[in-house]
Amino acid sequence: MDKKYNEGFTLIELIISIAISSIIMLMLFSVFNYNLKTFSKASEAMEEQANLRLVSYKLTNQLRNIGYIDLDSDKTTPTVVTDSYIYLENNQIKVGNESGISGFADDIINDVEFNLSKNNLGKYILGVRIVGKVHSYSTDILLNNMVETDQMDINDLNAGNFNFIQFNFSRPPLTIPIKIIEEYEDLVLEHPDKLTVKKNKTFTYTASATGGVTPYSFEIINPVSDVGVISVDDFTNTITWAATSDIGEQMHFEVKVIDGTLNEYLTAFTIEIIN
């Protein structure tokens, strides 16, 4: 007689199977959760890096054409009301001027540092280091219009740990514009190639500008010199000075430029005779 047997799992086998399955599911979940957290952190890091680069790009555009710079630490107000300034407050980069203070970057910054140096070609470089929550980003800004030590606090050169930067767009030799009727950052008056002239030579400068809206109109005003002959050609916007006096004597003049939207910029220059 054939015997039929009913085959199946015993209770112990079922419990063991469930336990093994649970362990496997827990391991899979742990691996998935780890990968998810890793992906999330990587995404946040990439986003932070992109934001830091964006802030660096904005700072570069803001600062590359300045004509005067002063770096300080732990300051929240400028020394001159006509200057613009940038500083860190509550993890936000703020920019201010005589019109008020506004946010420059979102709440992503833990620290910002500025330093000023001079490269082997004699060009002034503004180093900027922006520190985020995880990463940091550093860049060097070539200061196109910084050519004289009169345009800065010389103690700032090759120093560090500055988190407050004060600046304006005036040109040498004066660190502060004599008068700004309506400052317009993009309108920049070109300065002379040199602020010196050799004795018994002739200094010549023709006014020109960049930025703003063309056409420009220029006016050379208040030329002053105790010695030598000054000539101003209003048609070509050119000033000449016969530097026939002693070494160290100076000539001073001012240039006003108005662009097509009537934005006006006034600055001053002092030329010195050298040997």
FENKATA-V946382 format. One record per pair of residues at least 6 apart in sequence whose ideal C-beta (glycine too) atoms are under 8 Angstrom apart, sorted by the first residue. I is the first residue (numbers start at 1). J is the second residue. D is the distance in whole Angstrom. If there is no record, write none. Layout:
I/J/D, I/J/D
This chain:
9/17/7, 44/134/7, 45/134/6, 45/135/6, 48/108/6, 48/132/5, 48/133/6, 48/134/6, 48/135/6, 49/132/8, 49/135/5, 49/137/7, 51/105/8, 51/106/7, 51/108/5, 51/132/7, 52/108/7, 52/130/5, 52/132/5, 52/135/7, 52/136/7, 52/137/4, 53/137/6, 55/93/7, 55/104/8, 55/105/5, 55/108/8, 55/109/7, 55/130/6, 55/137/8, 56/128/6, 56/130/6, 56/137/6, 56/139/5, 58/104/7, 58/105/7, 59/86/7, 59/128/6, 59/130/8, 59/139/8, 59/141/7, 60/128/8, 60/139/7, 60/141/5, 62/86/7, 62/95/7, 63/126/6, 63/141/6, 63/143/7, 63/165/8, 63/167/7, 64/141/5, 64/142/7, 64/143/7, 64/144/6, 65/144/5, 65/145/6, 65/169/7, 65/188/6, 66/143/6, 66/145/7, 66/146/7, 66/167/4, 66/168/7, 66/169/6, 67/145/5, 67/146/7, 67/151/6, 67/168/7, 67/169/5, 67/170/5, 67/171/5, 67/172/7, 67/191/8, 68/83/8, 68/151/5, 68/152/7, 68/167/6, 68/168/5, 68/169/8, 68/170/5, 68/175/5, 68/176/7, 69/116/7, 69/126/7, 69/143/7, 69/146/7, 69/151/7, 69/152/5, 69/156/7, 69/165/7, 69/166/7, 69/167/5, 70/79/7, 70/83/8, 70/152/7, 70/153/5, 70/156/7, 70/165/7, 70/166/4, 70/167/7, 71/114/5, 71/115/8, 71/116/6, 71/153/7, 71/156/4, 71/159/7, 71/162/4, 71/164/7, 71/165/6, 71/166/8, 72/162/6, 72/164/4, 72/165/8, 72/166/7, 73/161/6, 73/162/6, 73/163/6, 73/164/6, 74/163/7, 74/164/7, 75/87/7, 75/164/4, 76/87/6, 76/89/7, 76/164/7, 78/84/8, 78/85/5, 78/96/7, 78/166/5, 79/166/7, 80/166/7, 80/168/8, 80/176/6, 81/98/5, 82/97/8, 82/98/6, 82/168/7, 82/176/7, 82/177/7, 82/180/6, 82/183/7, 83/97/7, 83/166/5, 83/167/6, 83/168/5, 83/176/8, 84/95/7, 84/96/7, 84/97/4, 84/166/7, 84/167/6, 84/168/6, 85/95/7, 85/96/5, 85/97/7, 85/164/7, 85/165/6, 85/166/4, 85/167/7, 86/93/6, 86/94/7, 86/95/5, 86/96/8, 86/104/7, 86/164/8, 86/165/5, 86/167/8, 87/93/8, 87/94/6, 87/96/8, 87/163/6, 87/164/4, 87/165/7, 88/94/7, 88/109/6, 88/111/7, 88/112/5, 88/163/5, 90/107/8, 91/107/5, 91/108/7, 91/109/5, 91/110/6, 92/103/6, 92/104/8, 92/105/6, 92/106/7, 92/107/6, 92/109/7, 93/103/8, 93/104/4, 93/105/4, 93/109/6, 93/112/6, 94/101/5, 94/102/7, 94/103/6, 94/104/6, 95/101/7, 95/102/6, 95/103/8, 95/104/4, 96/102/7, 108/132/6, 108/133/7, 109/130/6, 109/131/7, 109/132/6, 110/131/5, 110/132/6, 110/133/6, 111/129/8, 111/130/8, 111/131/4, 111/163/7, 112/128/7, 112/129/7, 112/130/5, 112/131/7, 112/163/6, 113/127/8, 113/128/7, 113/129/4, 113/131/8, 113/160/7, 113/161/6, 113/162/7, 113/163/6, 114/126/6, 114/127/7, 114/128/6, 114/162/4, 114/163/7, 114/165/5, 115/126/8, 115/127/4, 115/158/8, 115/159/7, 115/160/5, 115/162/6, 116/124/7, 116/125/7, 116/126/6, 116/127/7, 116/152/7, 116/156/5, 116/157/5, 116/158/7, 116/159/7, 117/124/8, 117/125/5, 117/127/6, 117/157/7, 117/158/6, 118/124/6, 118/125/7, 118/157/7, 118/158/8, 119/125/6, 123/142/6, 123/143/7, 123/146/8, 124/142/8, 124/143/5, 124/146/4, 124/147/8, 124/152/8, 125/140/5, 125/141/7, 125/142/6, 125/143/7, 126/140/7, 126/141/4, 126/143/6, 127/138/7, 127/139/8, 127/140/5, 127/141/8, 128/138/7, 128/139/5, 128/140/8, 128/141/6, 129/136/6, 129/137/7, 129/138/5, 130/136/6, 130/137/5, 130/138/8, 145/151/8, 145/169/8, 145/171/6, 145/188/7, 145/191/7, 146/152/7, 147/172/6, 147/191/8, 148/172/4, 148/173/6, 148/195/7, 150/172/5, 150/173/5, 150/174/8, 150/175/6, 151/172/5, 151/175/6, 152/175/8, 156/162/7, 168/176/7, 168/177/7, 169/183/7, 169/185/6, 169/188/6, 170/176/6, 170/177/4, 170/267/5, 171/189/6, 171/191/4, 171/267/5, 171/269/7, 172/191/6, 172/195/6, 172/269/8, 173/195/6, 173/269/7, 173/270/5, 174/267/7, 174/268/5, 174/269/8, 174/270/8, 177/265/8, 177/266/7, 177/267/6, 177/268/8, 178/254/7, 178/266/6, 178/267/7, 178/268/5, 179/266/5, 180/265/7, 180/266/7, 181/264/4, 181/266/7, 182/263/6, 182/264/6, 183/265/7, 184/211/8, 184/212/6, 184/259/7, 184/263/4, 184/265/7, 185/211/8, 186/211/4, 186/212/6, 187/209/6, 187/210/8, 187/211/5, 187/212/3, 187/257/7, 187/259/5, 187/263/5, 187/265/5, 188/209/6, 188/210/5, 188/211/5, 188/212/8, 188/265/8, 189/207/7, 189/208/8, 189/209/5, 189/255/6, 189/257/5, 189/265/6, 189/267/6, 190/207/8, 190/208/5, 190/209/6, 190/210/7, 191/267/8, 191/269/7, 192/203/8, 192/205/5, 192/269/6, 192/271/7, 195/269/7, 195/270/7, 195/271/6, 195/272/7, 196/271/7, 196/272/5, 196/273/7, 196/274/5, 197/203/4, 197/241/7, 197/243/5, 197/271/6, 197/272/8, 197/273/6, 197/274/7, 198/243/7, 198/273/7, 198/274/6, 198/275/7, 199/243/6, 199/244/8, 199/245/8, 199/246/8, 199/247/6, 199/273/5, 199/274/7, 199/275/6, 200/243/7, 200/244/6, 201/243/6, 202/240/6, 202/241/7, 202/242/5, 202/243/7, 203/240/7, 203/241/5, 203/243/6, 203/251/7, 203/271/5, 204/238/7, 204/239/7, 204/240/5, 205/238/7, 205/239/5, 205/269/8, 206/236/6, 206/237/6, 206/238/4, 207/218/4, 207/220/6, 207/237/4, 207/238/8, 207/255/5, 207/257/7, 208/216/8, 208/237/8, 209/216/5, 209/218/8, 209/257/5, 209/259/7, 209/265/8, 211/259/8, 212/259/3, 212/260/7, 212/261/7, 212/263/6, 213/259/5, 213/260/4, 213/261/5, 213/263/8, 214/259/7, 214/260/6, 215/259/8, 215/260/6, 216/257/6, 216/258/7, 216/259/6, 216/260/8, 217/257/7, 217/258/5, 218/237/4, 218/255/6, 218/256/7, 218/257/5, 219/234/8, 219/237/8, 219/255/7, 219/256/5, 219/257/8, 220/232/5, 220/234/7, 220/237/6, 220/238/8, 220/239/5, 220/253/6, 220/254/7, 220/255/6, 221/253/7, 221/254/5, 221/255/8, 221/256/6, 222/252/7, 222/253/6, 222/254/5, 223/230/5, 223/232/6, 223/239/6, 223/241/8, 223/251/7, 223/252/7, 223/253/4, 224/251/7, 224/252/5, 224/253/7, 225/241/6, 225/249/8, 225/250/7, 225/251/4, 225/252/7, 226/245/8, 226/249/7, 227/244/7, 227/245/3, 227/246/8, 227/249/6, 228/241/6, 228/242/5, 228/243/6, 228/244/5, 228/245/5, 228/249/7, 228/251/7, 229/241/7, 229/242/4, 229/244/8, 230/239/7, 230/240/7, 230/241/5, 230/251/7, 230/253/8, 231/239/7, 231/240/5, 231/241/8, 232/238/7, 232/239/5, 233/239/8, 233/240/8, 239/253/6, 241/251/5, 241/271/7, 243/249/8, 243/251/8, 243/271/8, 243/273/5, 245/273/6, 246/273/7, 247/273/5, 247/274/6, 247/275/5, 248/272/7, 248/273/7, 249/272/7, 249/273/5, 250/270/5, 250/271/6, 250/272/5, 250/273/7, 251/270/7, 251/271/5, 252/268/7, 252/269/7, 252/270/5, 252/271/8, 253/268/7, 253/269/6, 254/266/6, 254/267/7, 254/268/5, 254/269/8, 255/266/7, 255/267/6, 255/268/8, 255/269/7, 256/264/7, 256/265/7, 256/266/5, 257/264/7, 257/265/5, 257/266/8, 258/264/5, 258/265/8
